[in-house]
Amino acid sequence: MRLIRNSRFGGLYIFATIFLILAFVSRLVLTIKSASTIDIGVFDIFKIYSVGLFFDVVACTYFVIPYVLFLMLLPDKVFNHLGFKYFSIVIHTIALFILFLNVASEYFFWDEFGVRYNFIAIDYLIYTTEVIENIQQSYPMPLIIGTISILVGATLFFLFRKNIIQQTFQQKSSFGNRLKVGGVFLLLPAIFYLTVSLSFANISPNKYNQELSKNGIYSIFAAFRNNELDYNHFYISQEVKNVDNNLRNHLSLANTTFTQKELLNIEREIVADSTEKRYNLMFITVESLSCSYMKTFGSKRDITPYLDLIAAKSLLFTNFHATGNRTVRGLEALTLSIPPTPGRSIVKRQDNGNMFSAGQLFRDKGYDTKFIYAGYGYFDNMNTFMQGNGFSIVDRTEFQEDEQTFTTAWGVCDEDLFRRTLREADKSYKAGKAFFNFILTTSNHRPFTYPEGRIDVPSGEGRHGGVKYTDYAVNQFIKEAELKPWFKNTIFVIVADHCGGSAGRSEVPVLEYEIPLMIYNPHLVKAQKVDKLSSQIDVMPTILGLMNWSYTSKFFGKDIMKMKPKDERALIATYQKLGFMRGDKLVVLGPQQKANFYKYTRGTENLIPIEPDKAMLDEAIAYYQGAYYIFTNKLNKIKNQK
């Protein structure tokens, strides 16, 4: 205590102590919240809290850099001045408020995503309008802010009551002494920057244990650093020639012929065996629709009565998986038919237009191609991506005031979205054009609010209400569509962008990636169940197969209906972990050029480590290294434009 009182850096020591205490409290609260999902042996807990303390210290050294610079560079005349004292109190108050707010924010972020801060948090910082509105609609913010203010006030009162802070402003110091102390504080984050990574948190196979050992503030810093990863630097890679051979082998089907000899140019001719169909396509991408919500897949809750009815009348894929855990990953896979590249989605990267895509393919066939979104499409760069790849945009900016009967931070309600979609379809039909409408819903998203009186779950009650309202809206949409003259020539695709939650104990939780895929129209598509292992990159080739199209393809996906057992596989990934499934096996490629192999039991979270499978590893590398090479070398650009 004497060191604190008798040093200009006393306030820094106090602040660092508070930082570490709050980080511990946050970790403790999250541990209690996740008690049923973590490994709670004595050694497990020791590793969580010891590694966690290390990350807390690292995060603290980053966080206080501006504070250190102030203390080190300000002369005594300014530092001891009464005006600076009051200014410093204001800064301390703001900083403490941020720390307490961070504890609350981490709790709610964990509640939503089951992880510490990551790319999602970065997006939340970028798209402040939607996020702030969403927070206001989802949480009791006056109560939260009021409680935090009381806690900050109580902390400051204690410090002033003990006369701790006041004495630090009375100390004299030479620039040399300040340089020595400040230099140590600045050296530490520099060392940590060069030597520390989030891989230090890989203390357990249990994903929750890993996440608990992290620090949220450091995690968001790491996400900024690693938003794009060089596959060849961080992951197991092979000679490009080997990757090319393997990828061509695995993409070959009976009706395909490769047309290019250039390494990893996977352009090939797909030849149909019957007459081409020009069906209209209503492509409904439902926000966060997990298989676990539907009775069709074993749910005990009756929250998708209409989707369950549609599933029984559809071409239903029962072993189907999302490639990622964000909407942008779904858009990427569904439109480009490309495996996820490590780091951020292609949707959010530079130079992501003019690629071989579903939009370009249908547009070249004379279709009206529209991306119809309930919200503002600048979010997550969706408009730029979709417009650059063959779609015209109909987002919230296009909705007239009388078309918006109910809105949230994320957009108009699903009913409004579908009503506008019907009008767009009518417009195309009257113009004598076939149409491909790519629709993205938003109502099944926090705050889960929707018009009253539609379903038996009050608005804002939680995810189950959001799912049931979307089910209701889809029902109304298809009922109205059935009355349209274009209905009998239109296939309806219903698929999720990703699951409702992607958190799990394992590094890639297979169970949490299971989503429904339904292709519906009783006049055009025979109802049946298909249990072939597949994922979102296979959707577009499958639709084109149903329509008997012959076309030049650069897709990674395959027509699921034509898959033989040897062709079945699924690609699922987090931000850094790249998963590849075949049969009952999973290989996970991770940074530090690692590969972990597991056997999984379908319908459970059980992953049992197994011995490496070289053939499976080669195939996984072919897909993921191949996708990275093709994107970075622009080989999936139309006409190979570079």
Residue pairs with C-beta under 8 A, 6 or more apart in sequence:
1 164
3 10
3 13
4 10
4 13
4 14
4 164
4 168
5 163
5 164
5 167
5 168
6 167
6 171
7 13
7 168
7 171
7 181
8 71
8 79
8 168
8 171
8 173
8 178
9 71
9 168
9 181
9 182
9 185
10 164
10 165
10 167
10 168
10 171
11 67
11 71
11 88
11 92
11 165
11 168
12 64
12 67
12 68
12 71
12 185
14 159
14 164
14 165
15 64
15 67
15 92
15 95
15 96
16 60
16 64
18 96
18 99
18 155
19 56
19 59
19 60
19 63
19 64
19 99
20 53
20 56
20 57
20 60
22 99
22 100
22 102
22 103
23 52
23 56
23 59
23 60
23 215
24 49
24 52
24 53
24 56
25 103
26 102
26 103
26 106
26 107
26 216
27 48
27 49
27 52
27 212
29 103
29 107
30 106
30 107
30 110
30 212
31 38
31 45
31 48
31 212
33 107
33 110
33 111
34 110
34 208
34 212
37 206
37 208
37 505
38 44
38 48
38 206
38 208
38 209
38 212
38 505
39 204
39 206
39 209
44 204
44 206
44 209
47 203
47 204
47 209
47 213
48 203
48 209
48 212
48 213
49 213
51 200
51 201
51 203
51 213
52 212
52 213
52 214
52 215
54 200
55 200
55 201
55 213
55 214
55 215
55 218
56 215
58 189
58 192
58 196
58 215
58 218
59 215
59 216
59 217
59 218
59 221
61 185
61 188
61 189
61 192
62 189
62 192
62 217
62 218
62 221
63 217
64 185
65 185
65 186
65 189
67 95
68 182
68 185
68 186
69 182
69 186
71 79
71 178
71 182
72 178
72 179
72 181
72 182
72 183
72 186
73 178
74 84
75 175
76 172
76 173
78 84
79 169
80 169
80 170
80 171
80 172
84 169
85 169
88 169
89 156
89 165
92 156
92 165
93 152
93 156
96 152
96 155
96 156
97 148
97 149
97 152
100 148
100 151
100 152
101 148
102 216
102 217
104 144
104 148
105 216
106 116
106 117
106 216
108 139
109 115
109 116
109 117
109 120
109 121
109 216
110 116
110 211
112 446
113 120
113 501
113 502
113 503
114 208
114 211
114 501
114 502
114 503
114 504
115 211
115 503
116 211
116 214
116 215
116 216
116 219
117 216
117 217
117 219
117 220
117 223
118 219
118 220
118 223
118 575
119 223
119 227
119 326
119 344
119 575
120 326
121 219
121 220
121 223
122 220
122 223
122 224
122 227
123 380
124 131
127 379
127 380
129 409
130 375
130 376
130 379
130 409
130 410
131 409
132 409
133 408
133 409
134 408
134 409
134 410
134 445
134 446
134 447
135 141
136 409
137 408
137 409
137 447
137 449
138 446
138 447
159 165
160 166
197 222
198 214
198 218
198 219
198 222
198 226
199 591
199 592
201 210
201 211
201 213
201 214
202 210
203 209
203 210
203 213
204 210
205 505
205 506
205 507
205 607
205 609
206 505
206 506
207 503
207 504
207 505
207 506
207 507
207 509
208 503
208 505
210 507
223 575
226 343
226 576
227 343
227 344
228 342
228 343
228 344
228 349
229 235
229 342
229 343
229 576
229 591
231 237
231 341
231 342
231 624
231 625
231 628
231 629
232 625
232 628
234 342
234 591
234 592
234 593
235 342
235 578
235 589
235 590
235 591
235 593
235 621
235 624
235 625
236 589
236 593
236 594
236 595
236 617
236 621
237 243
237 593
237 621
237 625
238 618
238 621
238 625
240 263
240 264
240 629
241 263
242 618
243 264
243 621
243 622
243 625
243 626
243 629
244 263
244 264
244 626
246 618
246 619
246 621
246 622
247 264
247 266
247 622
247 623
247 626
248 258
248 266
250 567
250 569
250 619
250 622
250 623
251 266
251 268
251 556
251 558
252 258
253 558
253 559
253 562
253 567
254 562
255 270
255 271
255 272
255 273
255 562
256 268
256 269
256 270
256 271
256 553
257 268
257 269
257 271
258 266
258 267
258 268
259 267
259 268
259 269
259 552
260 266
260 267
262 635
264 626
264 629
264 630
264 633
264 635
265 630
265 635
265 640
266 554
266 556
266 626
266 630
266 635
267 552
267 553
267 554
268 552
268 553
269 550
269 551
269 552
269 553
270 541
270 544
270 549
270 550
270 551
270 552
270 553
271 550
272 545
272 548
272 549
272 550
273 548
274 548
275 548
276 547
276 548
276 549
276 550
277 524
277 546
277 547
277 548
277 549
278 365
278 434
278 489
278 547
279 434
279 489
279 490
279 491
279 524
279 547
280 425
280 428
280 434
280 435
280 436
280 486
280 489
280 490
280 491
281 362
281 367
281 435
281 436
281 437
281 490
281 491
281 493
281 543
282 421
282 425
282 437
282 439
282 481
282 490
282 491
282 492
282 493
283 334
283 436
283 437
283 438
283 439
283 493
283 495
284 439
284 441
284 474
284 477
284 492
284 493
284 494
284 495
285 330
285 331
285 334
285 438
285 439
285 440
285 441
285 495
285 496
285 497
286 441
286 444
286 470
286 474
286 494
286 495
286 496
286 497
287 327
287 440
287 441
287 442
287 443
287 444
287 445
287 470
287 496
287 497
288 444
288 445
288 463
288 466
288 496
288 497
288 498
288 499
288 500
288 501
289 444
289 467
289 470
289 495
289 496
289 497
289 499
289 500
289 515
289 516
290 496
290 499
290 500
290 501
290 512
290 514
290 515
291 297
291 499
291 514
291 515
291 516
292 298
292 299
292 499
292 500
292 514
293 299
293 301
293 303
293 304
293 464
293 467
293 500
294 304
294 307
294 308
294 311
294 516
295 301
295 302
295 304
295 308
296 304
296 307
296 308
296 311
296 312
296 316
296 516
297 318
297 514
297 516
298 603
301 464
303 457
303 464
303 467
303 468
303 471
304 467
304 468
304 471
305 471
306 471
306 472
306 474
306 475
307 471
307 474
307 494
307 516
307 518
310 474
310 478
310 494
310 518
310 520
311 516
311 518
312 527
313 520
313 522
313 527
314 494
314 518
314 519
314 520
314 525
314 527
315 518
315 519
315 520
315 525
315 526
315 527
315 528
315 530
315 546
316 516
316 517
316 518
316 527
316 528
316 529
316 530
317 516
317 517
317 518
317 529
317 530
317 531
317 532
317 534
317 560
318 529
318 530
318 531
319 530
319 531
319 532
319 533
319 534
319 602
320 514
320 515
320 516
320 517
320 534
320 535
320 536
320 570
321 510
321 513
321 514
321 515
321 533
321 534
321 535
321 536
321 570
321 571
321 572
321 581
322 329
322 330
322 333
322 496
322 497
322 498
322 499
322 513
322 514
322 515
322 535
322 536
322 572
323 329
323 330
323 332
323 333
323 339
323 340
323 535
323 536
323 537
323 571
323 572
323 573
324 330
324 332
324 333
324 340
324 345
324 498
324 572
324 573
324 574
325 498
325 499
325 502
325 512
325 513
325 574
326 345
326 380
326 497
326 498
327 380
327 382
327 440
327 497
327 498
328 344
328 345
328 347
328 348
328 380
328 381
328 382
329 340
329 345
329 497
329 498
329 573
330 496
330 497
330 498
330 536
331 345
331 347
331 382
331 385
331 386
331 440
331 497
332 338
332 340
332 345
332 346
332 347
333 339
333 340
333 535
333 536
333 537
333 539
334 358
334 438
334 495
334 536
334 539
334 540
335 357
335 358
335 359
335 386
335 389
335 438
335 540
336 346
336 355
336 356
336 357
336 358
336 389
336 555
336 636
337 358
337 537
337 538
337 539
337 540
337 541
337 555
337 556
337 557
338 346
338 537
338 555
338 556
338 627
338 630
338 631
338 636
339 537
339 556
339 571
339 573
339 578
339 623
339 624
339 627
340 571
340 573
340 578
340 627
341 624
341 627
341 628
341 631
342 573
342 575
342 576
342 578
342 591
342 624
342 628
343 575
343 576
344 575
346 352
346 385
346 631
347 380
347 381
347 382
347 385
348 380
348 381
348 385
351 634
352 384
352 385
352 388
352 389
353 384
353 385
353 387
353 388
353 389
354 360
354 388
354 389
354 637
354 638
354 641
355 388
355 389
355 636
355 637
355 638
356 553
356 554
356 555
356 636
356 637
356 638
357 389
357 390
358 390
358 436
358 438
358 540
359 369
359 371
359 386
359 389
359 390
359 391
359 436
359 438
360 389
360 390
360 638
361 390
361 544
361 551
362 369
362 390
362 436
363 369
363 390
365 434
365 549
366 433
366 434
367 433
367 434
367 435
367 436
368 392
368 424
368 428
368 431
368 433
368 434
368 435
368 436
369 390
369 391
369 392
369 435
369 436
369 438
370 391
370 392
370 393
370 394
370 424
370 435
370 436
370 437
370 438
371 377
371 382
371 383
371 386
371 387
371 391
371 392
371 393
371 394
371 395
371 438
371 440
372 394
372 395
372 417
372 420
372 421
372 424
372 437
372 438
372 439
372 440
373 382
373 393
373 394
373 395
373 396
373 411
373 417
373 439
373 440
373 442
374 395
374 396
374 410
374 411
374 412
374 413
374 414
374 416
374 417
374 440
374 441
374 442
374 443
375 395
375 396
375 410
375 411
375 412
375 442
376 395
376 396
376 397
376 411
377 383
377 386
377 393
377 395
377 396
377 397
378 384
382 440
383 393
383 395
386 393
386 438
387 393
391 438
394 420
394 424
396 404
396 411
396 412
398 420
399 412
399 416
399 420
403 412
403 416
403 419
403 420
404 412
404 416
405 412
405 413
405 415
405 416
405 451
406 412
406 413
406 415
406 416
406 449
406 450
406 451
407 413
408 442
408 443
408 445
408 447
408 449
409 447
410 442
410 445
411 417
411 442
412 442
413 443
413 450
413 451
413 469
413 473
414 441
414 442
414 443
414 450
414 469
414 470
414 473
414 474
415 451
415 454
415 473
415 476
417 439
417 441
417 442
417 473
418 439
418 473
418 474
418 476
418 477
418 480
421 437
421 439
421 477
422 477
422 480
422 481
422 484
424 435
424 437
425 435
425 437
425 481
425 484
425 486
425 490
426 484
426 486
428 434
428 435
429 435
429 484
429 485
429 486
435 486
440 497
441 470
441 473
443 450
443 466
443 469
443 470
443 473
444 463
444 466
444 467
444 469
444 470
444 500
445 466
446 463
446 466
447 460
448 459
448 460
448 461
448 462
448 463
448 465
448 466
449 459
449 460
450 459
450 465
450 466
450 469
451 459
452 458
452 459
454 469
454 472
454 473
455 465
455 468
455 469
455 472
456 468
457 464
457 465
457 468
457 469
458 465
459 465
459 469
463 500
467 500
474 494
478 492
478 520
481 487
481 490
481 492
487 521
488 521
488 523
488 524
489 524
490 521
491 519
491 520
491 521
491 524
491 525
491 543
491 546
492 518
492 519
492 520
492 521
493 517
493 518
493 519
493 520
493 539
493 543
494 516
494 517
494 518
494 520
495 515
495 516
495 517
495 518
495 536
495 539
496 515
496 516
498 515
499 512
499 513
499 514
499 515
501 512
502 509
502 512
502 513
502 574
503 509
503 512
504 511
504 512
504 605
505 605
506 598
506 605
506 607
507 574
507 577
507 588
507 590
507 596
508 572
508 573
508 574
508 577
508 579
508 586
508 588
509 605
510 572
510 579
510 581
510 586
510 600
510 605
510 607
511 603
511 604
511 605
513 572
517 539
519 525
519 542
519 543
519 546
525 546
530 560
530 561
532 560
532 563
532 568
533 568
533 569
533 570
533 581
533 582
533 583
534 558
534 560
534 563
534 568
534 569
534 570
535 570
535 571
535 572
537 555
537 556
537 557
537 571
538 557
538 558
538 559
538 560
539 557
540 555
540 557
541 553
541 555
541 557
541 558
541 559
541 560
542 557
542 558
542 559
542 560
542 561
544 551
544 559
545 559
545 561
545 562
546 561
554 630
554 635
554 636
556 623
556 626
556 627
558 567
568 582
568 583
569 580
569 581
569 582
569 619
570 580
570 581
571 578
571 579
571 580
571 581
571 623
571 624
572 579
572 581
573 579
576 590
576 591
577 588
577 589
577 590
578 588
578 589
578 590
578 620
578 624
579 586
579 587
579 588
579 589
580 586
580 587
580 588
580 589
580 616
580 619
580 620
580 623
580 624
581 600
582 616
582 619
584 599
584 600
584 601
584 602
585 597
585 598
585 599
585 600
585 610
585 613
585 616
586 597
586 598
586 599
586 600
586 607
587 595
587 596
587 597
587 598
587 613
587 616
587 617
587 620
588 595
588 596
588 597
588 598
589 595
589 620
589 621
589 624
590 596
595 612
595 617
595 620
596 609
597 609
597 610
597 611
597 612
597 613
597 616
597 617
598 607
598 608
598 609
598 610
599 607
599 608
599 610
600 606
600 607
600 608
629 635
630 636
633 642
634 640
634 641
634 642
